[in-house]
Amino acid sequence: MMHEAMNPRIDTHATEIKTVGRTGEISLGKRYAGKTLRLERFKDGPIVLTAVALVPESHLWTLAEPDRSRIERGVDWATKTSTAETDIDALLKRQARKAPRQSARRR
């Protein structure tokens, strides 16, 4: 039979004994205050709490391809590319050249 000190996945230095209160609650300490946890209950008795991050539905597209790869490439480019001050006048001139010209009849 293997006990937790033999299990390489368990950091025995972090093992604590907690007592469940009358209301069914345990205190995990300030480290977990305000965090969202997933609770897994195993048939043979153990429970596992895992800190999780929830993604709003409106942001799920950032986790799916091809957007995820595009975002990763953009972040990679941004970390490798040094910043430079923008020449606003040159930028405005470039935009003016690209803008479609309106005909006199549309006014």
Sequence and secondary structure as in RCSB ss.txt:
>XXXX:A:sequence
MMHEAMNPRIDTHATEIKTVGRTGEISLGKRYAGKTLRLERFKDGPIVLTAVALVPESHLWTLAEPDRSRIERGV
DWATKTSTAETDIDALLKRQARKAPRQSARRR
>XXXX:A:secstr
   GGG TTS GGG       TTS     GGGTT EEEEEE TTS EEEEEE    GGGGGGGSTTHHHHHHHHH
HHHHHS      HHHHHHHHHHHS    GGG 
